[in-house]
């Protein structure tokens, strides 16, 4: 090989490693140099919606509704705390992307050795697969409930989401954001209607937002999972590790001049507004899910443990009472389908971010997206074939996928906190303040301790 060929090869490898995150849309949205607060907020609005999708995906539904049906309003405090943690972590992730022009996968790979990078990539891919499992199952069951298709046909149909995403990308990133926001509002209005119809106990509801020690109890009732398992399931379904990678990437879709410190600070500020507004909507929807379980299905936890059971319960007067009707069941299925569609779009984008950032792979975008969706379909298709489309088994797979996400979360949290707290990485103006750094590490330690306790509990159940 000639010296010129060696140089060219080195250049190719370097350019691959330095590719912009989601290069086709990176910096594609122009920011107005002047205008009102609301005009600029509107321009920055969008990435937060894609992030918020992960906080209300189908994985939340079973854990939240079952948690409310089993432990009444007790776990609302977990939903609130999880949402506040999410806001802080997503702020860090978005800020990392805007300031360093790196997504979290790139930042981690560039600052760890090869072995450490590969280990973190494997964990991140497994977490993404766990996320996609919930999304595929939710979308497939919604198709099954609405149209009566077989489960295997419904599961395979979800693969078409990749084709949909590829088509949408041709119309620009803002179009994707608009569709996602529309689906979020659909879910919000449907569950708002369901909750109002269920006539919740408002005193008990607001009392549920006060932290209670019972939320981390290891003792379940009536054969149900313990509050600790439910708590970690809600945390795993709410604070999503893949969202940290996604937000650090799509925050770069806004064309902010990073060499202009004032403009960059303004960009971070509007990114934070966008993120917190959208995550507040996600908090409301997650609260609605648990409130619905508590107000309508309390005492019937064993009857709403799957999507199919929830669908049937909403039409069963012996469970849902006087408000039961086929209309409520259909609305539930429509919201589930909207949630699944939303989540598959963002999950596929995240797969590209993780694969490109950790492995520096230079592959066509369509192929990368097909690979990430294919990896998610394999376990769901296998489970569907093995258990003959048993919804109960699929929902059980979904619940434990959410618990795995909680276990995987610290592996994304630790580098994110370390990078954004470092003045060497972020600079004096953008490094986290000391109080935020300390708070983030305390949360990291608490979550890790709870995860270790959960692992020992599961091992005890397996061999006890």
RODO-2510 file (C-alpha; in nm, 4 decimals, decimal comma):
residues 464
     n   res          X          Y          Z
     1     x     0,0000     0,0000     0,0000
     2     x     0,1410     0,3352    -0,1011
     3     x     0,1991     0,6228     0,1407
     4     x    -0,0836     0,8161    -0,0282
     5     x    -0,3231     0,5214     0,0201
     6     x    -0,2251     0,4920     0,3884
     7     x    -0,2858     0,8631     0,4374
     8     x    -0,6203     0,8413     0,2589
     9     x    -0,7242     0,5427     0,4716
    10     x    -0,6266     0,7252     0,7910
    11     x    -0,8216     1,0259     0,6759
    12     x    -1,1291     0,8127     0,6108
    13     x    -1,1112     0,6581     0,9553
    14     x    -1,0701     1,0004     1,1136
    15     x    -1,3588     1,1504     0,9211
    16     x    -1,5751     0,8538     1,0195
    17     x    -1,4940     0,9065     1,3855
    18     x    -1,5651     1,2774     1,3612
    19     x    -1,8939     1,2516     1,1716
    20     x    -2,1693     1,4737     1,3029
    21     x    -2,4253     1,2890     1,5113
    22     x    -2,7261     1,2116     1,2871
    23     x    -2,5259     1,3941     1,0218
    24     x    -2,8137     1,4350     0,7765
    25     x    -3,0111     1,6542     1,0147
    26     x    -2,7337     1,7974     1,2331
    27     x    -2,7616     2,1782     1,2327
    28     x    -3,0461     2,1636     0,9815
    29     x    -3,2882     2,3912     1,1729
    30     x    -3,2006     2,7594     1,1427
    31     x    -3,2382     2,9803     1,4501
    32     x    -3,3712     3,3375     1,4160
    33     x    -3,1071     3,5917     1,5176
    34     x    -3,3751     3,8217     1,6549
    35     x    -3,7361     3,8001     1,7624
    36     x    -3,9487     3,7489     2,0705
    37     x    -3,8990     3,4863     2,3396
    38     x    -4,1945     3,2896     2,2045
    39     x    -4,0664     3,2892     1,8472
    40     x    -3,7306     3,1496     1,9579
    41     x    -3,8932     2,8985     2,1906
    42     x    -4,1056     2,7785     1,8990
    43     x    -3,7932     2,7291     1,6875
    44     x    -3,6200     2,5306     1,9606
    45     x    -3,9332     2,3273     2,0400
    46     x    -3,9306     1,9745     1,9036
    47     x    -3,6329     1,7766     2,0346
    48     x    -3,7937     1,7775     2,3796
    49     x    -4,1016     1,6094     2,2331
    50     x    -3,8944     1,3276     2,0842
    51     x    -3,7256     1,2825     2,4209
    52     x    -4,0567     1,2942     2,6102
    53     x    -4,1884     1,0083     2,3952
    54     x    -3,9514     0,7728     2,5743
    55     x    -4,1057     0,8711     2,9063
    56     x    -4,4556     0,7651     2,8023
    57     x    -4,3854     0,4610     2,5854
    58     x    -4,5816     0,1327     2,6219
    59     x    -4,3299     0,0142     2,8797
    60     x    -4,4761     0,2657     3,1248
    61     x    -4,8296     0,1483     3,0775
    62     x    -4,8265    -0,1958     3,2364
    63     x    -4,6004    -0,0951     3,5277
    64     x    -4,7927     0,2262     3,6017
    65     x    -5,1481     0,0936     3,5623
    66     x    -5,0668    -0,2257     3,7546
    67     x    -4,8875    -0,0213     4,0200
    68     x    -5,1984     0,1923     4,0702
    69     x    -5,4333    -0,1065     4,0656
    70     x    -5,2223    -0,2880     4,3278
    71     x    -5,0900    -0,0124     4,5568
    72     x    -5,3466     0,2636     4,4934
    73     x    -5,1889     0,6123     4,4732
    74     x    -4,8729     0,5241     4,6708
    75     x    -4,6402     0,5133     4,3711
    76     x    -4,7397     0,8575     4,2372
    77     x    -4,4479     0,9892     4,4426
    78     x    -4,2171     0,7665     4,2360
    79     x    -4,3620     0,9128     3,9129
    80     x    -4,2968     1,2672     4,0420
    81     x    -3,9426     1,1986     4,1619
    82     x    -3,8596     1,0105     3,8412
    83     x    -3,9815     1,3028     3,6321
    84     x    -3,7699     1,5535     3,8256
    85     x    -3,4645     1,3300     3,7876
    86     x    -3,5412     1,3024     3,4168
    87     x    -3,5538     1,6804     3,3764
    88     x    -3,2115     1,7191     3,5351
    89     x    -3,0504     1,4401     3,3326
    90     x    -3,2023     1,5529     3,0026
    91     x    -3,0779     1,9057     3,0682
    92     x    -2,7275     1,7619     3,1074
    93     x    -2,7617     1,5502     2,7918
    94     x    -2,8926     1,8327     2,5751
    95     x    -2,6262     2,0668     2,7071
    96     x    -2,3492     1,8168     2,6307
    97     x    -2,4646     1,7921     2,2703
    98     x    -2,4952     2,1650     2,2150
    99     x    -2,1717     2,2688     2,3877
   100     x    -1,9369     1,9880     2,2802
   101     x    -2,1054     1,9035     1,9491
   102     x    -2,0852     1,5381     2,0574
   103     x    -2,3606     1,2998     2,1532
   104     x    -2,3160     1,0962     2,4714
   105     x    -2,2038     0,7862     2,2781
   106     x    -1,9340     0,9845     2,0951
   107     x    -1,8243     1,1615     2,4136
   108     x    -1,7992     0,8309     2,6019
   109     x    -1,6129     0,6480     2,3248
   110     x    -1,3710     0,9386     2,2757
   111     x    -1,2816     0,9438     2,6457
   112     x    -1,2555     0,5723     2,7265
   113     x    -1,0263     0,2967     2,6072
   114     x    -1,1408     0,0483     2,3453
   115     x    -1,2421    -0,2212     2,5936
   116     x    -1,4411     0,0177     2,8116
   117     x    -1,6099     0,1651     2,5056
   118     x    -1,7152    -0,1786     2,3793
   119     x    -1,8532    -0,2812     2,7198
   120     x    -2,0598     0,0375     2,7441
   121     x    -2,1761    -0,0085     2,3837
   122     x    -2,3010    -0,3607     2,4606
   123     x    -2,4896    -0,2370     2,7681
   124     x    -2,6355     0,0530     2,5686
   125     x    -2,7462    -0,1779     2,2865
   126     x    -2,9107    -0,4152     2,5343
   127     x    -3,0904    -0,1209     2,6962
   128     x    -3,2064    -0,0034     2,3539
   129     x    -3,3279    -0,3544     2,2735
   130     x    -3,5182    -0,3586     2,6025
   131     x    -3,6752    -0,0259     2,5075
   132     x    -3,7639    -0,1445     2,1591
   133     x    -3,9132    -0,4647     2,2977
   134     x    -4,1674    -0,2558     2,4889
   135     x    -4,2404    -0,0421     2,1848
   136     x    -4,2848    -0,3343     1,9456
   137     x    -4,5018    -0,5265     2,1922
   138     x    -4,7197    -0,2225     2,2612
   139     x    -4,7700    -0,1416     1,8941
   140     x    -4,8308    -0,5038     1,7998
   141     x    -5,0895    -0,5620     2,0736
   142     x    -5,2667    -0,2386     1,9751
   143     x    -5,2934    -0,3635     1,6141
   144     x    -5,4153    -0,6998     1,7425
   145     x    -5,6826    -0,5397     1,9610
   146     x    -5,8019    -0,2904     1,6999
   147     x    -5,8007    -0,5098     1,3888
   148     x    -5,7978    -0,8665     1,5186
   149     x    -5,4723    -0,9556     1,3417
   150     x    -5,2633    -1,2454     1,4727
   151     x    -4,9862    -1,1462     1,7118
   152     x    -4,7058    -1,2584     1,4807
   153     x    -4,8547    -1,0586     1,1900
   154     x    -4,8913    -0,7559     1,4180
   155     x    -4,5329    -0,7854     1,5419
   156     x    -4,3944    -0,8095     1,1893
   157     x    -4,6062    -0,5120     1,0800
   158     x    -4,4240    -0,2929     1,3321
   159     x    -4,1123    -0,3357     1,1151
   160     x    -4,2748    -0,0983     0,8664
   161     x    -4,2064     0,1843     1,1124
   162     x    -3,8543     0,1961     0,9719
   163     x    -3,9906     0,2588     0,6222
   164     x    -4,2166     0,5292     0,7649
   165     x    -3,9233     0,6981     0,9364
   166     x    -3,7107     0,6889     0,6218
   167     x    -3,9934     0,8534     0,4265
   168     x    -4,0448     1,1194     0,6922
   169     x    -3,6751     1,2057     0,6995
   170     x    -3,7039     1,3154     0,3373
   171     x    -3,9395     1,5951     0,4427
   172     x    -3,7131     1,7378     0,7132
   173     x    -3,6661     1,6892     1,0854
   174     x    -3,9322     1,9458     1,1785
   175     x    -4,1977     1,7291     1,0108
   176     x    -4,1004     1,4352     1,2309
   177     x    -4,1219     1,6573     1,5373
   178     x    -4,4698     1,7781     1,4342
   179     x    -4,5993     1,4225     1,3919
   180     x    -4,4570     1,3194     1,7279
   181     x    -4,6195     1,6183     1,9029
   182     x    -4,9544     1,5329     1,7408
   183     x    -4,9358     1,1753     1,8688
   184     x    -4,8386     1,2975     2,2178
   185     x    -5,1424     1,5276     2,2292
   186     x    -5,3605     1,2366     2,1144
   187     x    -5,2391     1,0257     2,4079
   188     x    -5,2793     1,3185     2,6499
   189     x    -5,6412     1,3899     2,5523
   190     x    -5,7441     1,0240     2,5539
   191     x    -5,6028     0,9554     2,8994
   192     x    -5,7286     1,2868     3,0299
   193     x    -6,0781     1,1787     2,9255
   194     x    -6,0337     0,8315     3,0796
   195     x    -5,9113     0,9757     3,4107
   196     x    -6,1910     1,2332     3,4353
   197     x    -6,4422     0,9552     3,3609
   198     x    -6,2951     0,7396     3,6391
   199     x    -6,3723     1,0104     3,9034
   200     x    -6,0545     0,9738     4,1158
   201     x    -6,0350     1,0557     4,4870
   202     x    -5,8582     1,3930     4,4689
   203     x    -5,7439     1,3980     4,8342
   204     x    -5,5837     1,0534     4,8072
   205     x    -5,4471     1,1455     4,4645
   206     x    -5,2532     1,4510     4,5800
   207     x    -5,1463     1,2658     4,8942
   208     x    -4,9883     1,0052     4,6701
   209     x    -4,7312     1,2575     4,5502
   210     x    -4,5804     1,2705     4,9001
   211     x    -4,2871     1,0246     4,9278
   212     x    -4,3708     0,7096     5,1248
   213     x    -4,1387     0,4397     5,2598
   214     x    -4,3781     0,1738     5,1323
   215     x    -4,2639     0,2537     4,7779
   216     x    -3,9363     0,0649     4,8387
   217     x    -4,0813    -0,2256     5,0366
   218     x    -3,9698    -0,5710     4,9234
   219     x    -4,2944    -0,7356     5,0334
   220     x    -4,5695    -0,7691     4,7742
   221     x    -4,9402    -0,8213     4,8380
   222     x    -5,1771    -1,0816     4,6963
   223     x    -4,8961    -1,2441     4,4996
   224     x    -4,8166    -0,9238     4,3106
   225     x    -4,4686    -0,7854     4,2510
   226     x    -4,3273    -0,5956     4,5488
   227     x    -4,3461    -0,2142     4,5583
   228     x    -3,9671    -0,2084     4,5048
   229     x    -3,9993    -0,4022     4,1777
   230     x    -4,2828    -0,1687     4,0736
   231     x    -4,0781     0,1364     4,1770
   232     x    -3,7756     0,0305     3,9763
   233     x    -4,0017    -0,0630     3,6875
   234     x    -4,1504     0,2877     3,6907
   235     x    -3,8042     0,4445     3,7190
   236     x    -3,6778     0,2219     3,4387
   237     x    -3,9798     0,3086     3,2251
   238     x    -3,9597     0,6792     3,3091
   239     x    -3,5889     0,7675     3,3243
   240     x    -3,4743     0,6019     3,0026
   241     x    -3,1003     0,5512     2,9368
   242     x    -3,1483     0,5659     2,5600
   243     x    -3,3041     0,9134     2,5935
   244     x    -2,9760     1,0502     2,7257
   245     x    -2,8044     0,9436     2,4042
   246     x    -3,0923     1,0675     2,1886
   247     x    -3,1202     1,4134     2,3441
   248     x    -2,7459     1,4764     2,3286
   249     x    -2,7753     1,4126     1,9547
   250     x    -3,0964     1,5861     1,8476
   251     x    -3,0183     1,8985     2,0505
   252     x    -2,7601     1,9534     1,7764
   253     x    -3,0275     1,9812     1,5063
   254     x    -3,0516     2,3526     1,5904
   255     x    -2,7896     2,5543     1,4040
   256     x    -2,6326     2,7345     1,6996
   257     x    -2,2988     2,9128     1,6609
   258     x    -2,0861     2,7447     1,9276
   259     x    -1,8101     3,0011     1,8809
   260     x    -2,0452     3,2740     2,0041
   261     x    -2,0731     3,2200     2,3798
   262     x    -2,3829     3,4392     2,4191
   263     x    -2,5645     3,2569     2,1381
   264     x    -2,4628     2,9197     2,2811
   265     x    -2,5898     3,0146     2,6286
   266     x    -2,9187     3,1232     2,4764
   267     x    -2,9396     2,7948     2,2868
   268     x    -2,8875     2,5928     2,6061
   269     x    -3,1525     2,8016     2,7830
   270     x    -3,4169     2,7433     2,5141
   271     x    -3,3219     2,3763     2,4905
   272     x    -3,3914     2,3506     2,8640
   273     x    -3,7292     2,5218     2,8285
   274     x    -3,8269     2,2869     2,5479
   275     x    -3,7146     1,9784     2,7393
   276     x    -3,8862     2,0698     3,0659
   277     x    -4,2161     2,1668     2,8994
   278     x    -4,2340     1,8383     2,7097
   279     x    -4,1257     1,6307     3,0092
   280     x    -4,3988     1,8007     3,2137
   281     x    -4,6500     1,6650     2,9604
   282     x    -4,4911     1,3223     2,9981
   283     x    -4,5252     1,3542     3,3777
   284     x    -4,8959     1,4329     3,3405
   285     x    -4,9520     1,1328     3,1117
   286     x    -4,7596     0,8983     3,3435
   287     x    -4,9640     1,0277     3,6360
   288     x    -5,2819     0,9667     3,4368
   289     x    -5,1761     0,6052     3,3797
   290     x    -5,1239     0,5358     3,7490
   291     x    -5,4317     0,7354     3,8526
   292     x    -5,6421     0,5368     3,6072
   293     x    -5,5161     0,2131     3,7613
   294     x    -5,5795     0,3393     4,1154
   295     x    -5,9209     0,4978     4,0621
   296     x    -6,0728     0,2455     3,8234
   297     x    -5,8966    -0,0852     3,8817
   298     x    -5,7847    -0,0805     4,2484
   299     x    -5,8403    -0,4246     4,3919
   300     x    -5,8344    -0,5773     4,0432
   301     x    -5,4576    -0,5768     3,9942
   302     x    -5,4642    -0,9365     3,8705
   303     x    -5,7216    -0,8386     3,6068
   304     x    -5,5227    -0,5551     3,4420
   305     x    -5,1731    -0,7039     3,4258
   306     x    -5,1655    -0,7093     3,0454
   307     x    -5,2682    -0,4723     2,7670
   308     x    -5,5405    -0,7130     2,6611
   309     x    -5,6782    -0,7268     3,0147
   310     x    -5,6787    -0,3476     3,0393
   311     x    -5,8598    -0,3262     2,7067
   312     x    -6,1217    -0,5781     2,8185
   313     x    -6,1530    -0,4251     3,1676
   314     x    -6,2504    -0,0861     3,0245
   315     x    -6,5481    -0,2536     2,8608
   316     x    -6,6387    -0,4704     3,1619
   317     x    -6,8885    -0,3118     3,4032
   318     x    -6,7923    -0,5566     3,6794
   319     x    -6,4448    -0,3977     3,6855
   320     x    -6,4741    -0,0476     3,5380
   321     x    -6,8209     0,0123     3,6794
   322     x    -7,0819     0,2311     3,5155
   323     x    -6,8378     0,4038     3,2789
   324     x    -6,7402     0,0769     3,1062
   325     x    -6,7986     0,0864     2,7315
   326     x    -6,6449    -0,0365     2,4037
   327     x    -6,5644     0,3270     2,3229
   328     x    -6,3255     0,3506     2,6195
   329     x    -6,1592     0,0247     2,5160
   330     x    -6,1122     0,1505     2,1608
   331     x    -5,9700     0,4840     2,2807
   332     x    -5,7241     0,2920     2,4975
   333     x    -5,6067     0,0857     2,1990
   334     x    -5,5725     0,3971     1,9804
   335     x    -5,3590     0,5663     2,2479
   336     x    -5,1474     0,2506     2,2763
   337     x    -5,0917     0,2452     1,9004
   338     x    -4,9968     0,6161     1,9032
   339     x    -4,7510     0,5512     2,1856
   340     x    -4,5957     0,2563     2,0056
   341     x    -4,5617     0,4514     1,6799
   342     x    -4,3997     0,7443     1,8556
   343     x    -4,1543     0,5313     2,0464
   344     x    -4,0411     0,3266     1,7489
   345     x    -3,9473     0,6452     1,5633
   346     x    -3,7283     0,7718     1,8468
   347     x    -3,5929     0,4252     1,9254
   348     x    -3,4707     0,3835     1,5686
   349     x    -3,3004     0,7250     1,5759
   350     x    -3,1309     0,6326     1,9042
   351     x    -3,0044     0,3081     1,7552
   352     x    -2,8251     0,5089     1,4901
   353     x    -2,6748     0,7426     1,7525
   354     x    -2,5450     0,4546     1,9685
   355     x    -2,4056     0,2477     1,6830
   356     x    -2,2393     0,5439     1,5136
   357     x    -2,1054     0,6979     1,8332
   358     x    -1,9579     0,3880     1,9968
   359     x    -1,8441     0,1908     1,6922
   360     x    -1,7679     0,4716     1,4460
   361     x    -1,9342     0,2634     1,1764
   362     x    -1,9619     0,4179     0,8328
   363     x    -2,2711     0,2461     0,6894
   364     x    -2,5632     0,3817     0,4871
   365     x    -2,8284     0,5408     0,7044
   366     x    -3,1076     0,3132     0,5798
   367     x    -2,9015     0,0026     0,6577
   368     x    -2,8151     0,1272     1,0045
   369     x    -3,1839     0,1848     1,0773
   370     x    -3,2851    -0,1555     0,9408
   371     x    -3,0219    -0,3203     1,1631
   372     x    -3,1368    -0,1440     1,4804
   373     x    -3,5028    -0,2270     1,4175
   374     x    -3,4118    -0,5866     1,3274
   375     x    -3,2245    -0,6319     1,6563
   376     x    -3,5364    -0,5290     1,8463
   377     x    -3,7685    -0,7557     1,6485
   378     x    -3,5671    -1,0752     1,7024
   379     x    -3,6494    -1,1344     2,0736
   380     x    -4,0142    -1,0297     2,0315
   381     x    -4,0677    -1,2545     1,7284
   382     x    -3,8957    -1,5416     1,9112
   383     x    -4,1129    -1,4921     2,2207
   384     x    -4,4265    -1,4685     2,0070
   385     x    -4,3478    -1,7924     1,8237
   386     x    -4,2443    -1,9822     2,1379
   387     x    -4,5541    -1,8858     2,3367
   388     x    -4,7964    -1,8786     2,0448
   389     x    -4,8756    -1,5088     2,0763
   390     x    -4,9717    -1,5331     2,4445
   391     x    -5,0259    -1,1680     2,5438
   392     x    -4,9570    -1,2456     2,9083
   393     x    -4,6096    -1,3774     2,8277
   394     x    -4,5361    -1,0799     2,6047
   395     x    -4,6479    -0,8368     2,8744
   396     x    -4,4306    -1,0187     3,1288
   397     x    -4,1357    -0,9751     2,8926
   398     x    -4,2255    -0,6067     2,8678
   399     x    -4,2339    -0,5510     3,2467
   400     x    -3,8965    -0,7106     3,3053
   401     x    -3,7489    -0,5184     3,0131
   402     x    -3,8347    -0,2041     3,2084
   403     x    -3,6632    -0,3370     3,5202
   404     x    -3,3541    -0,4074     3,3082
   405     x    -3,3602    -0,0462     3,1901
   406     x    -3,3413     0,0661     3,5510
   407     x    -3,0382    -0,1587     3,6015
   408     x    -2,8740    -0,0217     3,2839
   409     x    -2,9444     0,3436     3,3670
   410     x    -2,6371     0,4040     3,5917
   411     x    -2,4063     0,3045     3,3053
   412     x    -2,5385     0,5972     3,1021
   413     x    -2,5753     0,8294     3,4010
   414     x    -2,2183     0,8020     3,5283
   415     x    -2,0374     0,9257     3,2154
   416     x    -2,3036     1,1927     3,1547
   417     x    -2,2640     1,3351     3,5061
   418     x    -1,8848     1,3120     3,4883
   419     x    -1,8588     1,4876     3,1514
   420     x    -2,1051     1,7689     3,2200
   421     x    -1,9585     1,8350     3,5658
   422     x    -1,6044     1,8691     3,4314
   423     x    -1,4817     2,2208     3,3591
   424     x    -1,2095     2,0643     3,1469
   425     x    -1,4728     1,9109     2,9186
   426     x    -1,7477     2,1744     2,9319
   427     x    -1,5590     2,4895     3,0225
   428     x    -1,6237     2,7194     3,3175
   429     x    -1,9460     2,8626     3,1747
   430     x    -2,1237     2,5344     3,0990
   431     x    -2,0065     2,2860     3,3624
   432     x    -2,2745     2,1799     3,6111
   433     x    -2,2902     2,3865     3,9309
   434     x    -2,1599     2,2042     4,2377
   435     x    -2,5057     2,1526     4,3917
   436     x    -2,6268     1,9804     4,0748
   437     x    -2,3174     1,7622     4,0580
   438     x    -2,3588     1,6481     4,4189
   439     x    -2,7319     1,5887     4,3744
   440     x    -2,6735     1,3892     4,0549
   441     x    -2,4144     1,1639     4,2178
   442     x    -2,6402     1,1075     4,5206
   443     x    -2,9218     1,0017     4,2867
   444     x    -2,6768     0,7765     4,1037
   445     x    -2,5718     0,6072     4,4294
   446     x    -2,9311     0,5601     4,5499
   447     x    -3,0479     0,4117     4,2189
   448     x    -2,7468     0,1803     4,2055
   449     x    -2,8121     0,0613     4,5630
   450     x    -3,1792    -0,0048     4,4861
   451     x    -3,0794    -0,1948     4,1729
   452     x    -2,8384    -0,4151     4,3688
   453     x    -3,1141    -0,4848     4,6219
   454     x    -3,3482    -0,5778     4,3382
   455     x    -3,0948    -0,8165     4,1835
   456     x    -3,0507    -0,9965     4,5151
   457     x    -3,4298    -1,0135     4,5557
   458     x    -3,4727    -1,1696     4,2107
   459     x    -3,1910    -1,4180     4,2770
   460     x    -3,3543    -1,5077     4,6080
   461     x    -3,6861    -1,5706     4,4333
   462     x    -3,5162    -1,7902     4,1729
   463     x    -3,3255    -2,0080     4,4195
   464     x    -3,5271    -1,9593     4,7379
***
